[in-house]
């Protein structure tokens, strides 16, 4: 006998948890399904910290984060849990490059508070970092550190307090679309008038049940922590900021970092890309090309760090070809909504994305123009037998 709900959400990462929370706030009987035991470190929402920023090379992200900051602050007030610490974000990159100039002009256009640094005053403001010749630098002063583990826990607790149901250790084995969607798991059968899929790296596998293939690539990221030669040189209490390098001589993708805080004496610095992997066999992927890039970069730019990672953890990104999210209804089944392809930069948007996926599920006009996030942009790649 199937259990009945108004909505089912598959995947209890940050996006699924906030979507469920928004649905239950709207008085919808909601079930949140998770294949692993909560909490877990198998997907893309674990770990202690993420960067929160308005600094982007696209207006729509900067504008969405205006509301994002407000929603995070509201959640902090409601929960009494500290979720965010302002540190600023140092953005560096070749000063005449398209990427760096796009980041800078987007903040200027959107009147985001920022401080532009020069080669003459850079070291006075940012000690223990070497700015490459020809690189520009500015600080997004609104940016900071999000406490990710706490944020995920708070979102799930709020969902449950409002009557939402979480069932973990339930892997989805089948989805039958229709006016009433039937979801079968390893432990039960559930029915609802609407379904939201926020399954991160497992999205592709789930979409096969509903005849849809999106061009999503799952990569394993080596999350590296680097030891300070002198303790606290890059510590958050010394007002050292988060940073983002748009591109450098080592590689074409972003390199980003957070001040030492979560592990005493260690600074998190990562490369914003990785090697393709199967999410069910993540650790079979042992490529360390990203760590080699980081070693070279740290040797060149961070003289106060030992250029050998002291701790390496794992995360997965689910990438779209253009690195923009997928926030849309299924092309054939309007009561199935998909949130996917967050491409390693979706966590900070969690409260906004939850609201948008809720609006899509309820058939409302979304709060933002979702053109950049539509499935139809992949038309040439789209494989569907519908």
PEQUIJO-V203679 format. One record per helix or strand of 3 or more residues. SS is the DSSP state (h for helix, s for strand). FROM is the first residue (numbers start at 1). TO is the last residue. If there is no record, write none. Layout:
SS;FROM;TO
SS;FROM;TO
This chain:
s;3;10
h;14;25
s;30;33
s;49;52
h;59;79
s;84;86
s;89;94
h;98;109
s;114;117
h;122;125
s;135;140
s;144;147
h;148;161
s;165;167
s;172;176
s;181;185
s;189;197
h;200;210
s;217;228
h;236;238
s;242;245
s;255;258
s;266;271
h;279;284
h;289;301
s;305;319
s;326;329
s;336;340
h;347;361
h;371;373
h;375;378
